[in-house]
């Protein structure tokens, strides 16, 4: 990697290193918070295990398949099915009857012009697609699943051990709206098979409605600061039943940041919500979610979904209130109205701040108060000490390109003084357009910006930064593997 001026140690970074040395000399009791990762290993520490992920492209909503540690041997295939496959076999198709073809040439990680398909670093050539139309003098073979009862909708011949590939198969978000607290896999499955049809690895489009409770034996004694927590940026900036291919305009290009509503985000594993509240006096419904100055969903809608989710799953949710972009002014009157509204709505679900950020998950669960109101206005937090936690620190790069965002994320994690604090911190892992960028539509919208970096963010936290990460928030989080990566790392955390 080319070194830049940002890679050189600043005075603050040198002081931080001196501080670390001093802690080492003092002894282990004064060192890092008492949490360790088992064997200090990476999530796939059990050998070079082949893994698959299924994600969803933001612009076209095509399914994406990525893999790591694949043998990539001749005859290997990655097959996408609409049912859980238990077996695969080859069959012969008569000439002139193509099983499937891609009419669209779309790929994640691509820039302008021709599409590329992404390996671990950089670009690679397009993988061969075994289900495209081919000329043959006699017949062609194809794969079927479960003796032909499960439809195979796409097939890829992997050319590298690590790749990220957009299939051209559209994902219908109506499937996600039907997810419940009992849902695990649904909709689509990806299988890596060898030339004989043996399944070497398999994954699915998956919900994670109770991942905290399912890891309770591991995370019970940990603080929220010790966990890797998936989050969303501008969580309330979504529109129900919105199709970007039919209804996208300049406003929605730069105002919407998620495709799932709040319930959908929570059901798919998000536990940190970035809530930007505005006050709209002329309306009967006074409080709305805002993204900048654009009004989004009623706050009541968001709160109802959080309450329903917590009541059903017993998961813990950080409800992070930030910015207050419209209608609050300089006095505190509207803030007091908002706090009263939050108290009225959440009632007994509000975690009492006497717990403090040092509380373990066991402490929070024991009180059955699972919603943490983290408020970004210190004077109001002091005025309502029985309701409000201090704000989660958001670490914001405010950059427009991946190289600058990557440098920023690496720097804040390499020199992370916040590890000495119990206050959670959020890496805001998204690009931020400037005002004129929006007016001129320089970047093509937030969806295109997200597709440019989400695969890179996924790999960065999966392979390098995940061990010590706390909250990681992204735009269009369904295009990342952040939730799966967070759960993998959290499985290995133990308190001692």
Secondary structure, 3 states (H helix, E strand, C coil): CCCCHHHCCCHHHHHHHHHHHHHHHHCHHHCCCCEEEHHHCCCCCCCCCCEEEEEECCCCCEEEEEEECCCCCCCCEEEEECCCCCCEEEEEEECCCCCCCCCCCCCCCCCCCCCCEEECCCEECCCECCCCCCCCCCEEEEEEEHHHCECEEEEEECCCCCEEEEEEEECCCHHHHCCCCCCCEEEEEEEEECCCCCEEEEEEEECCCCHHHHCHHHHCCCEHHHCCEEEECCCCCCCCCCCHHHHCCHHHHHHCCCCCCHHHHHHCCCCEEEEEEEECCCCCCCEEEEECCEEEEEHHHHHHHHHHHHHHHCCCEEEEEECCCCCCCCCCHHHHHHHHHHHHHHHHHECCHHHCCCCEHHHHHHHCCCEEEEECCHHHHHHCCCCCEECCEEEECCCCCHHHHHHHHHHHHHCCHHHHCCCCEEEECCCCCCHHHHHCCCCCCHHHHHHHHHHHHHHHHHHHHHHHCCEEEECCHHHCCHHHHHHHHHHCEEEC
